[in-house]
Amino acid sequence: MTPVQQMFLDEVAGLWPLAKGSLAEVRKPCIRPNCPACRSGRKHPAWLLSFSQGGKRRCRYVPADLVATLRLALDNGRQLERRLVELGAELLQRHRQERK
């Protein structure tokens, strides 16, 4: 394993949890008849994770107690994507330097 590979693996190990997608708070009506929140139009807060799977857009409800962890996972996922872009550019640059 090259030093660059080991450095990448060390970086990735610190980026747990990981996720890709987006998190959104939405307002949904409930099933209770005469609910004051729904009657007033406020409805009830809920969290949705939106992501791509097999080329299709999917959404899943997220329990409120998992929102903070999922936010961290999404931030880590974006950080990993940025790092992958950087590594691709570095790989190309290193290849060009070795050819000279």
NUMAR-992887 format. One record per atom (N, C-alpha, C, O): x, y, z; atom name; residue in one letter. Coordinates in Angstrom, 1 decimal. Example, Ala and Ser with C-alpha at 12.3 -4.5 7.8 and 13.67 -1.06 7.14 Angstrom:
2
REC        u        v        w   atomo   residuo
REC     13.2     -5.7      7.8       N         A
REC     12.3     -4.5      7.8      CA         A
REC     13.2     -3.3      7.8       C         A
REC     14.2     -3.3      8.5       O         A
REC     12.8     -2.2      7.1       N         S
REC     13.7     -1.1      7.1      CA         S
REC     12.9      0.0      7.9       C         S
REC     13.4      1.1      8.0       O         S
This chain:
100
REC        u        v        w   atomo   residuo
REC      0.9     -1.2      0.0       N         M
REC      0.0      0.0      0.0      CA         M
REC      0.9      1.2      0.0       C         M
REC      1.9      1.3      0.8       O         M
REC      0.6      2.2     -0.9       N         T
REC      1.4      3.4     -1.0      CA         T
REC      1.0      4.3      0.2       C         T
REC      0.0      4.2      0.9       O         T
REC      1.9      5.3      0.5       N         P
REC      1.6      6.2      1.6      CA         P
REC      0.4      7.1      1.3       C         P
REC     -0.4      7.4      2.2       O         P
REC      0.1      7.4      0.0       N         V
REC     -1.1      8.1     -0.3      CA         V
REC     -2.4      7.3      0.0       C         V
REC     -3.4      7.8      0.5       O         V
REC     -2.3      6.0     -0.3       N         Q
REC     -3.5      5.1      0.0      CA         Q
REC     -3.7      5.1      1.5       C         Q
REC     -4.8      5.1      1.9       O         Q
REC     -2.6      4.9      2.2       N         Q
REC     -2.8      4.8      3.7      CA         Q
REC     -3.3      6.1      4.3       C         Q
REC     -4.2      6.1      5.2       O         Q
REC     -2.8      7.3      3.7       N         M
REC     -3.3      8.6      4.2      CA         M
REC     -4.8      8.7      3.9       C         M
REC     -5.6      9.2      4.8       O         M
REC     -5.3      8.2      2.7       N         F
REC     -6.7      8.3      2.4      CA         F
REC     -7.5      7.4      3.3       C         F
REC     -8.5      7.9      3.8       O         F
REC     -7.1      6.2      3.6       N         L
REC     -7.8      5.3      4.5      CA         L
REC     -7.9      5.9      5.9       C         L
REC     -8.9      5.8      6.6       O         L
REC     -6.8      6.5      6.4       N         D
REC     -6.8      7.2      7.7      CA         D
REC     -7.8      8.3      7.7       C         D
REC     -8.6      8.5      8.7       O         D
REC     -7.9      9.1      6.6       N         E
REC     -8.9     10.2      6.5      CA         E
REC    -10.3      9.7      6.6       C         E
REC    -11.2     10.2      7.3       O         E
REC    -10.6      8.6      5.8       N         V
REC    -11.9      8.1      5.7      CA         V
REC    -12.4      7.5      7.0       C         V
REC    -13.5      7.6      7.4       O         V
REC    -11.4      6.9      7.7       N         A
REC    -11.8      6.2      9.0      CA         A
REC    -12.4      7.3     10.0       C         A
REC    -13.2      7.0     10.8       O         A
REC    -11.9      8.5      9.8       N         G
REC    -12.4      9.6     10.7      CA         G
REC    -13.7     10.2     10.3       C         G
REC    -14.2     11.1     10.9       O         G
REC    -14.2      9.7      9.1       N         L
REC    -15.4     10.3      8.6      CA         L
REC    -16.7      9.4      8.8       C         L
REC    -17.5      9.3      7.9       O         L
REC    -16.7      8.8      9.9       N         W
REC    -17.9      7.9     10.1      CA         W
REC    -18.8      8.6     11.1       C         W
REC    -18.3      9.2     12.0       O         W
REC    -20.1      8.6     10.9       N         P
REC    -20.9      8.0      9.9      CA         P
REC    -20.9      8.7      8.6       C         P
REC    -20.6      9.9      8.5       O         P
REC    -21.2      8.0      7.5       N         L
REC    -21.3      8.6      6.1      CA         L
REC    -22.6      8.4      5.5       C         L
REC    -23.3      7.3      5.7       O         L
REC    -23.1      9.4      4.7       N         A
REC    -24.3      9.2      4.0      CA         A
REC    -24.3     10.2      2.8       C         A
REC    -23.5     11.2      2.9       O         A
REC    -25.1      9.9      1.8       N         K
REC    -25.2     10.8      0.7      CA         K
REC    -26.7     11.1      0.5       C         K
REC    -27.5     10.1      0.5       O         K
REC    -27.1     12.3      0.3       N         G
REC    -28.5     12.7      0.1      CA         G
REC    -28.8     14.0      0.7       C         G
REC    -27.9     14.8      0.9       O         G
REC    -30.0     14.3      1.0       N         S
REC    -30.4     15.6      1.6      CA         S
REC    -31.5     15.3      2.6       C         S
REC    -32.3     14.4      2.5       O         S
REC    -31.5     16.2      3.6       N         L
REC    -32.4     16.1      4.7      CA         L
REC    -33.3     17.3      4.7       C         L
REC    -32.9     18.4      4.6       O         L
REC    -34.6     17.1      4.9       N         A
REC    -35.6     18.2      4.8      CA         A
REC    -36.6     18.0      5.9       C         A
REC    -37.1     16.9      6.2       O         A
REC    -37.0     19.1      6.5       N         E
REC    -38.1     19.1      7.5      CA         E
REC    -39.4     19.5      6.7       C         E
REC    -39.4     20.4      6.0       O         E
REC    -40.4     18.6      6.9       N         V
REC    -41.7     18.9      6.2      CA         V
REC    -42.8     18.9      7.3       C         V
REC    -42.5     18.5      8.4       O         V
REC    -43.9     19.4      6.9       N         R
REC    -45.1     19.4      7.7      CA         R
REC    -46.1     18.5      7.2       C         R
REC    -46.5     18.6      6.0       O         R
REC    -46.6     17.5      8.0       N         K
REC    -47.6     16.5      7.5      CA         K
REC    -48.8     16.5      8.4       C         K
REC    -48.7     16.7      9.6       O         K
REC    -50.0     16.3      7.8       N         P
REC    -51.2     16.1      8.7      CA         P
REC    -51.1     14.7      9.3       C         P
REC    -50.5     13.8      8.8       O         P
REC    -51.8     14.6     10.4       N         C
REC    -51.9     13.3     11.1      CA         C
REC    -53.3     12.7     10.8       C         C
REC    -54.1     13.2     10.0       O         C
REC    -53.5     11.5     11.4       N         I
REC    -54.8     10.8     11.1      CA         I
REC    -55.9     11.1     12.2       C         I
REC    -57.0     10.6     12.0       O         I
REC    -55.5     11.9     13.2       N         R
REC    -56.5     12.1     14.2      CA         R
REC    -57.6     13.1     13.8       C         R
REC    -57.3     14.2     13.2       O         R
REC    -58.8     12.8     13.9       N         P
REC    -59.9     13.7     13.6      CA         P
REC    -59.9     14.9     14.6       C         P
REC    -59.6     14.7     15.8       O         P
REC    -60.1     16.1     14.1       N         N
REC    -60.2     17.3     14.9      CA         N
REC    -58.8     17.6     15.6       C         N
REC    -58.8     18.2     16.7       O         N
REC    -57.7     17.3     15.0       N         C
REC    -56.4     17.7     15.6      CA         C
REC    -56.3     19.2     15.5       C         C
REC    -56.4     19.7     14.4       O         C
REC    -56.0     19.9     16.6       N         P
REC    -55.9     21.3     16.5      CA         P
REC    -54.7     21.8     15.6       C         P
REC    -54.9     22.8     14.9       O         P
REC    -53.6     21.1     15.6       N         A
REC    -52.5     21.5     14.8      CA         A
REC    -52.8     21.4     13.3       C         A
REC    -52.5     22.2     12.5       O         A
REC    -53.5     20.3     12.9       N         C
REC    -53.9     20.1     11.5      CA         C
REC    -55.0     21.0     11.1       C         C
REC    -55.0     21.5     10.0       O         C
REC    -55.9     21.2     12.0       N         R
REC    -57.0     22.1     11.7      CA         R
REC    -56.5     23.6     11.5       C         R
REC    -57.1     24.3     10.6       O         R
REC    -55.5     24.0     12.2       N         S
REC    -55.0     25.3     12.1      CA         S
REC    -54.1     25.5     10.9       C         S
REC    -53.8     26.6     10.5       O         S
REC    -53.7     24.4     10.3       N         G
REC    -52.8     24.4      9.1      CA         G
REC    -51.3     24.2      9.5       C         G
REC    -50.5     24.2      8.6       O         G
REC    -51.0     24.2     10.8       N         R
REC    -49.6     24.1     11.2      CA         R
REC    -49.1     22.6     10.9       C         R
REC    -47.9     22.5     10.5       O         R
REC    -49.9     21.7     11.0       N         K
REC    -49.6     20.2     10.8      CA         K
REC    -48.5     19.8     11.8       C         K
REC    -48.2     20.5     12.8       O         K
REC    -47.8     18.7     11.5       N         H
REC    -46.8     18.2     12.4      CA         H
REC    -45.5     18.0     11.7       C         H
REC    -45.4     17.6     10.5       O         H
REC    -44.4     18.4     12.4       N         P
REC    -43.1     18.4     11.7      CA         P
REC    -42.6     16.9     11.5       C         P
REC    -42.9     16.0     12.4       O         P
REC    -42.0     16.6     10.4       N         A
REC    -41.4     15.3     10.2      CA         A
REC    -40.1     15.6      9.3       C         A
REC    -40.0     16.6      8.7       O         A
REC    -39.2     14.6      9.4       N         W
REC    -37.9     14.7      8.7      CA         W
REC    -37.9     13.7      7.6       C         W
REC    -38.3     12.5      7.8       O         W
REC    -37.4     14.1      6.4       N         L
REC    -37.3     13.2      5.3      CA         L
REC    -35.8     13.2      4.8       C         L
REC    -35.2     14.2      4.6       O         L
REC    -35.3     12.0      4.5       N         L
REC    -34.0     11.8      3.8      CA         L
REC    -34.4     11.5      2.4       C         L
REC    -35.1     10.6      2.1       O         L
REC    -33.8     12.3      1.5       N         S
REC    -34.0     12.1      0.0      CA         S
REC    -32.6     11.6     -0.5       C         S
REC    -31.6     12.2     -0.2       O         S
REC    -32.7     10.6     -1.4       N         F
REC    -31.5     10.0     -1.9      CA         F
REC    -31.8      9.3     -3.2       C         F
REC    -32.9      9.0     -3.5       O         F
REC    -30.7      9.1     -4.0       N         S
REC    -30.9      8.3     -5.3      CA         S
REC    -30.6      6.9     -5.1       C         S
REC    -29.6      6.5     -4.4       O         S
REC    -31.4      6.0     -5.7       N         Q
REC    -31.1      4.6     -5.6      CA         Q
REC    -31.5      3.9     -6.9       C         Q
REC    -32.7      4.0     -7.3       O         Q
REC    -30.6      3.3     -7.6       N         G
REC    -30.9      2.7     -8.9      CA         G
REC    -31.4      3.7     -9.9       C         G
REC    -32.2      3.3    -10.7       O         G
REC    -30.9      5.0     -9.8       N         G
REC    -31.3      6.0    -10.8      CA         G
REC    -32.7      6.6    -10.5       C         G
REC    -33.2      7.4    -11.2       O         G
REC    -33.3      6.2     -9.4       N         K
REC    -34.6      6.8     -9.0      CA         K
REC    -34.4      7.6     -7.6       C         K
REC    -33.6      7.2     -6.8       O         K
REC    -35.2      8.6     -7.5       N         R
REC    -35.2      9.4     -6.3      CA         R
REC    -36.1      8.7     -5.3       C         R
REC    -37.2      8.3     -5.5       O         R
REC    -35.5      8.6     -4.1       N         R
REC    -36.3      7.9     -2.9      CA         R
REC    -36.3      8.9     -1.8       C         R
REC    -35.4      9.7     -1.6       O         R
REC    -37.3      8.7     -0.9       N         C
REC    -37.4      9.4      0.3      CA         C
REC    -37.8      8.5      1.4       C         C
REC    -38.6      7.5      1.3       O         C
REC    -37.2      8.7      2.6       N         R
REC    -37.5      7.9      3.8      CA         R
REC    -37.7      8.8      5.0       C         R
REC    -37.0      9.8      5.1       O         R
REC    -38.7      8.5      5.8       N         Y
REC    -38.9      9.2      7.0      CA         Y
REC    -37.7      9.0      8.0       C         Y
REC    -37.1      7.9      8.0       O         Y
REC    -37.3     10.0      8.7       N         V
REC    -36.2      9.9      9.6      CA         V
REC    -36.7     10.2     11.0       C         V
REC    -37.4     11.2     11.3       O         V
REC    -36.5      9.3     12.0       N         P
REC    -36.9      9.5     13.4      CA         P
REC    -36.2     10.8     13.9       C         P
REC    -35.0     11.0     13.6       O         P
REC    -36.9     11.6     14.7       N         A
REC    -36.4     12.8     15.2      CA         A
REC    -35.0     12.6     16.0       C         A
REC    -34.1     13.4     15.9       O         A
REC    -34.9     11.5     16.7       N         D
REC    -33.7     11.3     17.5      CA         D
REC    -32.5     10.9     16.6       C         D
REC    -31.4     10.8     17.1       O         D
REC    -32.7     10.6     15.3       N         L
REC    -31.6     10.3     14.4      CA         L
REC    -31.2     11.5     13.5       C         L
REC    -30.2     11.4     12.8       O         L
REC    -31.9     12.6     13.6       N         V
REC    -31.6     13.8     12.7      CA         V
REC    -30.2     14.3     12.9       C         V
REC    -29.5     14.6     11.9       O         V
REC    -29.7     14.4     14.2       N         A
REC    -28.4     15.0     14.4      CA         A
REC    -27.3     14.1     13.8       C         A
REC    -26.4     14.5     13.2       O         A
REC    -27.5     12.8     14.0       N         T
REC    -26.5     11.8     13.5      CA         T
REC    -26.5     11.8     12.0       C         T
REC    -25.5     11.8     11.3       O         T
REC    -27.7     11.9     11.4       N         L
REC    -27.8     11.9      9.9      CA         L
REC    -27.2     13.2      9.3       C         L
REC    -26.6     13.2      8.3       O         L
REC    -27.4     14.3     10.0       N         R
REC    -26.8     15.6      9.6      CA         R
REC    -25.2     15.4      9.5       C         R
REC    -24.6     15.8      8.6       O         R
REC    -24.7     14.8     10.6       N         L
REC    -23.2     14.6     10.6      CA         L
REC    -22.8     13.7      9.5       C         L
REC    -21.8     13.9      8.8       O         L
REC    -23.6     12.6      9.2       N         A
REC    -23.3     11.7      8.2      CA         A
REC    -23.3     12.4      6.8       C         A
REC    -22.4     12.1      6.0       O         A
REC    -24.3     13.2      6.6       N         L
REC    -24.4     14.0      5.3      CA         L
REC    -23.2     14.9      5.1       C         L
REC    -22.6     15.0      4.1       O         L
REC    -22.8     15.6      6.2       N         D
REC    -21.7     16.5      6.2      CA         D
REC    -20.4     15.7      5.9       C         D
REC    -19.6     16.1      5.0       O         D
REC    -20.2     14.6      6.5       N         N
REC    -19.1     13.7      6.3      CA         N
REC    -19.1     13.2      4.8       C         N
REC    -18.0     13.1      4.2       O         N
REC    -20.2     12.9      4.3       N         G
REC    -20.3     12.4      2.9      CA         G
REC    -19.9     13.5      1.9       C         G
REC    -19.2     13.2      1.0       O         G
REC    -20.3     14.7      2.2       N         R
REC    -19.9     15.8      1.3      CA         R
REC    -18.4     16.1      1.4       C         R
REC    -17.7     16.4      0.4       O         R
REC    -17.9     15.9      2.6       N         Q
REC    -16.4     16.1      2.8      CA         Q
REC    -15.7     15.0      2.0       C         Q
REC    -14.6     15.3      1.4       O         Q
REC    -16.2     13.8      2.1       N         L
REC    -15.5     12.7      1.3      CA         L
REC    -15.6     12.9     -0.2       C         L
REC    -14.6     12.7     -0.9       O         L
REC    -16.7     13.4     -0.7       N         E
REC    -16.9     13.7     -2.1      CA         E
REC    -15.8     14.8     -2.5       C         E
REC    -15.2     14.7     -3.6       O         E
REC    -15.7     15.8     -1.7       N         R
REC    -14.7     16.9     -2.0      CA         R
REC    -13.3     16.3     -2.1       C         R
REC    -12.5     16.6     -3.0       O         R
REC    -13.0     15.4     -1.1       N         R
REC    -11.7     14.8     -1.1      CA         R
REC    -11.4     13.9     -2.3       C         R
REC    -10.3     13.9     -2.8       O         R
REC    -12.4     13.2     -2.7       N         L
REC    -12.3     12.3     -3.9      CA         L
REC    -12.0     13.2     -5.2       C         L
REC    -11.2     12.8     -6.0       O         L
REC    -12.6     14.3     -5.3       N         V
REC    -12.4     15.2     -6.4      CA         V
REC    -10.9     15.7     -6.4       C         V
REC    -10.2     15.7     -7.4       O         V
REC    -10.5     16.1     -5.2       N         E
REC     -9.1     16.5     -5.0      CA         E
REC     -8.1     15.4     -5.4       C         E
REC     -7.1     15.6     -6.1       O         E
REC     -8.4     14.2     -4.9       N         L
REC     -7.5     13.0     -5.2      CA         L
REC     -7.4     12.7     -6.7       C         L
REC     -6.4     12.3     -7.2       O         L
REC     -8.5     12.9     -7.4       N         G
REC     -8.5     12.7     -8.9      CA         G
REC     -7.6     13.7     -9.5       C         G
REC     -6.8     13.3    -10.4       O         G
REC     -7.7     14.9     -9.2       N         A
REC     -6.8     15.9     -9.7      CA         A
REC     -5.3     15.6     -9.4       C         A
REC     -4.4     15.8    -10.2       O         A
REC     -5.1     15.2     -8.1       N         E
REC     -3.7     14.9     -7.7      CA         E
REC     -3.2     13.7     -8.5       C         E
REC     -2.0     13.7     -8.9       O         E
REC     -4.0     12.7     -8.7       N         L
REC     -3.6     11.5     -9.5      CA         L
REC     -3.2     11.9    -10.9       C         L
REC     -2.1     11.4    -11.4       O         L
REC     -3.9     12.7    -11.5       N         L
REC     -3.6     13.2    -12.9      CA         L
REC     -2.3     14.0    -12.9       C         L
REC     -1.5     13.8    -13.8       O         L
REC     -2.2     14.9    -11.9       N         Q
REC     -1.0     15.7    -11.9      CA         Q
REC      0.2     14.9    -11.6       C         Q
REC      1.3     15.1    -12.3       O         Q
REC      0.1     13.9    -10.8       N         R
REC      1.3     13.0    -10.5      CA         R
REC      1.6     12.2    -11.7       C         R
REC      2.8     12.0    -12.0       O         R
REC      0.7     11.7    -12.4       N         H
REC      0.9     10.9    -13.7      CA         H
REC      1.6     11.8    -14.7       C         H
REC      2.6     11.3    -15.3       O         H
REC      1.2     13.0    -14.8       N         R
REC      1.9     13.9    -15.8      CA         R
REC      3.3     14.2    -15.4       C         R
REC      4.2     14.3    -16.3       O         R
REC      3.6     14.4    -14.1       N         Q
REC      4.9     14.6    -13.7      CA         Q
REC      5.8     13.4    -13.9       C         Q
REC      7.0     13.6    -14.2       O         Q
REC      5.3     12.2    -13.7       N         E
REC      6.1     11.0    -13.8      CA         E
REC      6.4     10.7    -15.3       C         E
REC      7.4     10.1    -15.6       O         E
REC      5.6     11.2    -16.2       N         R
REC      5.8     11.0    -17.7      CA         R
REC      7.0     11.9    -18.2       C         R
REC      7.6     11.5    -19.2       O         R
REC      7.2     13.0    -17.5       N         K
REC      8.3     13.9    -18.0      CA         K
REC      9.6     13.4    -17.8       C         K
REC     10.6     14.0    -18.1       O         K
